Amino acid sequence: MDPFVVLVLSLSCLLLLSLWRQRSGRGKLPPGPTPLPILGNFLQIDIKDIRQSLTNFSKVYGPVFTLYMGRQPAVVLHGYEAVKEALIDHAEEFSARGYMAVTEKTSKGFGLIFSNGKRWKEIRRFSLMTLRNLGMGKRTIEDRVQEEAQCLVEELRKTNGLPCDPTFILSCAPCNVICSIIFQNRFDYKDQDFLKLMQKFNENTSIISSPWMQEKPSQPVEFSHENLAITVIDLFAAGTETTSITLRYGLLLLLKHPHVTAKVQEEIDHVIGRHRSPCMQDRSRMPYTDATLHEIQRYIDLTPTNLPHAVTCDIKFRNYLIPKGTTVLTSLSSVLHDSKEFPNPEVFDPSHFLDGNGNFKKSDYFMPFSTGKRICAGEGLARMELFLFLTTILQNYNLKSMVDPKDLDTTPVANGLATVPPYYQLCFIPL
């Protein structure tokens, strides 16, 4: 028989076998596009704009559908109602962390972000208790953030109003806050140890190699040195990159919309003035600034598909049967960009969080930190940092764009697991 015919027949049999296995293994999983053998639905997803790909799928298959990431199915939840029903109404059943191959070598199932079951519950409880003991949620943490905000302002002053890329400085500030919590000490931005730490995070090369494998076997695994070390790494990774990206993207949006910046600075002058540092008590009297910060987080959509979840047991969800361990992707984009809750969601507009009287308006659709049992443990700290850092910067500087604001491109350069803003420069002009 011709070798080409043999090849075609073999591939056809492989395709049919793969489709049969995937179909038979689905049970009552939600519908979705037909996966290819081995590759699954990868070729049908635009990795440069996953948000739009999921939106397109939802228009065909509804708010709950299945995608195959290779040979493994992942149930996708699209829209506020589906996400809320899973992460809030069925919080326990959807509380597991889904598998991510890229984290296997670094986390090994340890830490705060990628652990599961009893280990996750114990380390989360321990972490929150320890952070509270170190001052999280108390005045002492606010003092640390205020101190770092002033150091940030002084570092910006060294640019002498010349064009600069704010990436490094804006990464140092939130990282230093975590340092002050974990190590009880902040670092100078030129400190070599601090620079090495920043480099490791920025390059994602910090792989834990534990020297404690002679560890006493009777010690609970939840509190092994390796688990605690990876938990600290998680705190740094989550507390540095997410906040610094939000700050960097926020300044870009304020450059793009100078009328918004002017209103925020007017509110700062009226409520805080120029002679004292901003504090968290000010936020309740600054509705426009609060709305702007919320709109920055809504608009940039930092983690479009959230970190993957998984179901802890077989669960019937909207007449579908999702087997235990199935990965679940929750589209936070579809919630943050819901046109019924946020008119013209693709437009940056702080009035999305203001009522008709100019008062701040809360929204259940505001989920940049996720929701449910896996909500970001550092949400309070992140919101404190964003408010204090941005208000302190705008209290001391005008932002000057290098090009006409209308020509600034705010399109992200990456829109996969995280949304990353494009490169830009600006000048910090002292007030």
C-alpha positions in Angstrom: 0.0 0.0 0.0 1.2 3.5 -0.8 3.0 5.1 2.2 1.0 8.3 1.8 -2.3 6.4 1.9 -1.1 4.6 5.1 -0.3 7.9 6.6 -3.7 9.4 5.8 -5.5 6.4 7.1 -3.4 6.4 10.3 -4.1 10.1 10.9 -7.8 9.6 10.2 -8.0 6.7 12.7 -6.1 8.8 15.3 -8.5 11.7 14.7 -11.6 9.5 15.0 -10.2 7.8 18.1 -9.3 11.1 19.8 -12.8 12.6 19.0 -14.5 9.5 20.3 -12.4 9.5 23.5 -13.0 13.2 24.1 -16.8 12.9 23.4 -17.2 9.8 25.5 -15.2 11.4 28.4 -17.2 14.6 28.3 -20.3 13.2 30.0 -22.5 16.2 30.5 -19.9 18.8 30.1 -21.1 22.1 28.5 -21.0 22.4 24.7 -18.0 24.0 22.9 -16.1 24.0 19.7 -14.8 20.7 18.4 -11.3 20.0 19.6 -8.4 18.8 17.4 -6.5 15.7 18.5 -3.7 16.5 21.0 -4.0 20.3 20.3 -7.5 20.6 21.5 -8.9 24.1 20.8 -5.6 26.0 21.0 -5.6 27.0 17.3 -9.1 28.5 17.7 -8.0 30.9 20.5 -6.3 34.2 19.7 -3.6 34.2 22.4 -3.0 37.9 21.9 -6.6 38.6 22.7 -8.0 35.8 24.8 -10.8 38.1 26.1 -12.3 38.5 22.6 -11.9 34.8 21.8 -13.9 33.9 24.8 -16.5 36.5 24.0 -16.9 35.0 20.5 -17.3 31.5 21.9 -19.9 32.7 24.4 -22.0 34.1 21.5 -22.2 30.7 19.9 -22.3 28.3 22.9 -23.7 30.5 25.7 -22.2 31.7 29.1 -21.0 28.2 30.1 -18.9 26.3 27.5 -16.0 23.8 27.3 -12.6 24.4 25.7 -9.9 21.7 25.4 -6.5 22.9 26.4 -4.6 20.1 24.7 -6.4 16.9 25.8 -7.8 18.4 29.0 -11.2 20.0 29.2 -11.7 23.4 30.8 -15.1 24.8 31.6 -15.4 28.5 30.8 -17.8 30.8 32.7 -18.6 34.0 30.8 -20.6 36.9 32.3 -21.5 38.1 35.7 -24.3 35.7 36.4 -22.3 32.5 35.6 -19.2 33.7 37.5 -21.2 34.8 40.5 -23.2 31.5 40.6 -20.0 29.5 40.6 -17.6 31.5 42.8 -20.1 32.9 45.3 -23.2 30.7 45.3 -21.1 27.5 45.0 -18.0 28.9 46.5 -16.8 25.7 48.2 -17.3 23.5 45.1 -15.4 25.9 42.9 -12.6 26.7 45.4 -9.9 24.5 44.1 -7.0 25.9 42.1 -6.7 24.6 38.5 -3.6 23.1 37.0 -1.0 25.4 35.4 2.0 23.6 33.9 4.1 26.7 34.1 3.9 26.8 37.9 4.7 23.2 38.6 8.4 23.5 38.9 8.3 26.7 41.0 5.3 26.1 43.3 5.2 22.2 43.4 1.7 22.6 44.9 2.9 24.6 47.8 2.4 28.2 48.7 -0.7 30.4 48.9 -1.7 30.7 45.3 -1.4 27.3 43.8 -1.9 24.9 46.7 -5.2 23.0 47.3 -7.3 21.3 49.9 -6.3 21.2 53.5 -2.8 22.6 52.7 -4.3 25.7 51.0 -6.8 26.3 53.8 -4.2 26.0 56.5 -1.6 28.2 54.8 -4.2 30.8 53.9 -5.5 31.0 57.4 -1.9 31.1 58.8 -0.9 33.8 56.2 -3.8 36.1 56.9 -3.3 35.7 60.7 0.4 36.5 60.4 -0.1 39.4 58.1 -2.6 40.8 60.6 -0.1 40.3 63.4 2.4 42.3 61.3 0.0 45.1 60.9 -2.1 44.3 57.8 -5.3 46.3 58.0 -4.0 48.4 60.8 -2.5 51.9 61.0 1.0 50.5 61.0 0.7 49.2 57.4 -0.8 52.5 56.3 2.3 54.3 57.8 4.6 52.0 55.8 2.7 52.7 52.6 2.8 56.4 53.3 6.5 56.3 54.0 7.1 54.4 50.7 4.9 56.9 48.8 7.2 59.7 50.0 10.2 57.7 49.0 8.6 57.2 45.6 8.1 60.9 45.2 11.7 61.7 46.1 12.9 59.1 43.6 10.7 60.7 40.9 12.2 64.1 41.8 15.6 62.7 40.8 14.4 62.5 37.2 14.5 66.4 37.1 11.4 66.6 35.0 13.1 64.7 32.2 11.5 61.9 30.2 11.6 58.6 32.0 10.2 55.1 31.8 8.4 54.6 35.2 8.4 50.8 35.1 11.3 50.2 37.5 10.4 52.8 40.1 6.8 51.8 40.1 7.8 48.2 40.7 10.1 49.1 43.6 7.5 50.9 45.6 5.0 48.0 46.1 7.8 45.5 46.4 9.3 47.6 49.2 6.0 47.6 51.1 6.0 43.8 51.0 9.7 43.9 52.2 8.7 46.2 55.1 6.0 43.7 56.1 8.0 40.5 55.7 11.4 41.7 56.7 10.3 44.7 58.9 12.6 46.8 56.8 12.5 48.7 53.5 15.4 49.1 51.1 17.0 51.9 49.3 16.1 51.7 45.6 19.9 51.4 44.8 20.5 48.7 47.4 22.2 45.8 45.6 20.3 43.1 47.5 17.0 44.8 46.7 18.0 45.1 43.0 18.8 41.4 42.9 15.4 40.6 44.4 13.7 42.9 41.8 15.6 41.3 39.0 14.6 37.8 40.0 10.9 38.8 40.1 11.1 40.7 36.9 12.7 37.8 35.1 10.6 35.1 36.7 13.7 33.1 37.5 13.1 32.5 41.2 12.8 28.8 41.4 12.7 27.3 44.8 15.3 24.7 45.6 14.8 23.5 49.1 17.8 22.6 51.3 15.5 21.4 54.0 14.6 17.9 52.6 16.1 16.3 55.9 13.2 18.0 57.5 11.6 16.0 60.3 8.9 13.8 58.8 6.6 14.4 61.7 6.3 18.1 61.0 3.0 19.0 59.2 3.7 19.6 55.5 1.6 22.7 55.6 4.3 24.5 57.7 7.4 23.0 56.1 10.2 25.5 55.3 9.6 24.9 51.6 5.9 25.6 51.9 6.5 28.8 53.9 9.3 29.9 51.5 7.0 29.5 48.5 4.2 31.3 50.4 6.6 34.3 50.9 7.4 34.2 47.2 3.7 34.2 46.4 3.2 37.3 48.5 6.0 39.1 46.7 4.9 38.0 43.3 1.2 38.9 43.9 2.0 42.0 45.9 4.6 43.5 43.5 3.8 42.8 39.9 0.0 43.3 40.0 0.2 46.6 41.8 3.1 47.9 39.7 1.4 47.0 36.4 -1.8 48.7 37.6 0.1 51.9 38.6 2.0 51.9 35.3 -1.2 51.5 33.3 -3.0 54.0 35.5 -0.4 56.7 34.8 -0.7 56.0 31.1 -4.5 56.4 31.2 -4.1 59.6 33.2 -1.8 60.9 30.5 -4.3 59.9 27.8 -7.1 61.7 29.7 -5.7 64.9 31.1 -9.2 66.2 32.0 -9.6 63.2 34.4 -6.1 64.0 35.9 -7.1 67.6 36.4 -10.3 66.6 38.3 -8.4 64.2 40.5 -5.8 66.9 41.3 -8.5 69.4 42.0 -10.1 67.0 44.5 -6.6 66.4 46.1 -6.1 70.2 46.5 -9.6 70.6 48.0 -9.5 67.6 50.5 -5.8 67.1 51.3 -4.0 70.2 50.1 -0.2 70.4 49.6 1.2 70.3 53.1 0.3 66.9 54.4 0.5 63.3 53.1 -2.7 61.6 51.8 -4.2 59.1 54.2 -6.9 56.4 53.8 -9.5 58.5 55.7 -9.3 61.0 52.8 -10.7 58.4 50.3 -14.3 58.6 51.6 -14.3 62.4 50.9 -12.8 62.0 47.4 -15.5 60.2 45.3 -14.0 61.2 41.9 -10.6 59.9 42.8 -12.0 56.7 44.2 -14.1 56.3 41.0 -11.0 56.9 38.9 -9.0 54.2 40.7 -11.9 51.8 40.3 -12.2 52.7 36.6 -8.4 52.1 36.0 -8.7 48.6 37.4 -11.9 47.9 35.5 -10.6 49.2 32.3 -7.2 47.6 32.2 -8.7 44.2 33.1 -5.4 43.0 34.7 -6.2 39.2 34.8 -8.8 38.6 32.0 -9.4 34.9 32.7 -8.4 35.0 36.4 -6.2 32.2 37.7 -7.7 28.8 36.9 -10.1 27.3 39.4 -11.1 23.6 39.6 -14.1 21.9 41.1 -13.6 20.0 44.4 -16.2 17.4 43.7 -18.6 16.2 40.9 -21.1 19.0 40.6 -24.3 19.6 38.6 -24.1 23.1 37.3 -26.8 24.5 35.1 -27.8 21.0 34.0 -24.3 20.1 33.2 -22.2 17.6 35.1 -18.7 18.9 35.8 -16.4 16.1 37.1 -14.2 16.6 40.2 -10.9 18.2 39.3 -12.1 19.8 36.0 -10.4 23.1 35.4 -12.7 26.1 35.4 -11.8 29.4 33.7 -13.8 32.4 34.9 -13.8 35.4 32.5 -13.4 38.4 34.7 -13.3 40.5 31.5 -16.9 39.6 30.7 -17.8 41.0 34.1 -15.7 44.1 34.1 -16.7 45.0 30.6 -20.4 44.2 30.9 -22.3 46.8 28.8 -25.4 46.6 30.9 -23.5 47.5 34.1 -20.9 49.8 32.5 -22.3 51.7 29.5 -19.6 51.9 26.7 -17.3 49.6 28.6 -14.5 50.0 26.1 -14.3 53.7 27.1 -12.3 54.9 30.1 -14.8 56.8 32.1 -14.8 57.3 35.9 -18.5 58.1 35.8 -19.0 54.3 35.6 -18.6 54.5 39.4 -20.4 57.7 40.1 -24.1 58.3 40.6 -26.1 61.3 39.3 -25.0 63.4 42.3 -21.3 62.7 41.9 -21.2 60.3 44.8 -19.1 57.1 44.6 -21.2 54.2 43.4 -20.3 50.6 44.3 -20.8 47.8 41.8 -21.1 44.0 42.4 -19.5 43.7 38.9 -16.2 45.1 40.2 -14.1 41.9 40.4 -10.5 42.8 39.6 -9.4 40.8 42.6 -11.7 37.9 41.7 -14.3 36.8 44.2 -15.4 33.9 46.4 -13.0 31.8 48.5 -10.0 32.4 46.2 -10.3 36.2 46.2 -6.9 37.9 46.4 -5.7 37.8 50.0 -3.9 41.1 49.5 -6.9 43.1 48.2 -6.9 45.5 51.1 -3.2 46.3 50.8 -3.4 46.7 47.0 -6.3 49.1 47.2 -4.4 51.1 49.9 -1.2 51.2 47.8 -3.1 52.3 44.7 -4.8 55.2 46.5 -1.8 56.4 48.5 0.8 56.1 45.7 -1.3 57.7 43.0 -2.7 60.6 45.1 0.8 61.3 46.5 2.3 61.4 43.0 -0.5 63.7 41.7 -0.2 65.9 44.8 3.4 66.6 43.9 3.7 66.3 40.1 2.0 67.2 36.9 2.2 64.4 34.3 3.6 65.5 30.9 3.2 63.2 27.9 5.9 63.0 25.3 3.3 63.1 22.5 -0.1 64.6 22.1 -2.5 62.7 24.5 -4.8 61.8 21.7 -2.0 60.0 20.0 -1.1 57.8 23.0 -1.8 54.2 22.4 -3.2 52.4 25.5 -3.6 49.0 23.8 -2.0 46.3 25.9 1.1 44.6 24.4 0.0 41.3 26.1 -3.5 40.2 27.0 -3.2 36.6 28.1 -2.9 35.6 31.8 -2.1 39.2 32.6 -2.7 42.5 30.7 0.6 44.4 30.2 0.6 48.1 29.1 2.7 49.3 26.2 6.0 51.0 26.7 5.9 54.7 27.2 7.8 57.6 28.7 6.6 60.7 30.6 7.9 63.6 32.6 7.1 64.3 36.2 6.9 68.1 36.5 7.1 69.3 40.1 4.1 71.4 41.3 
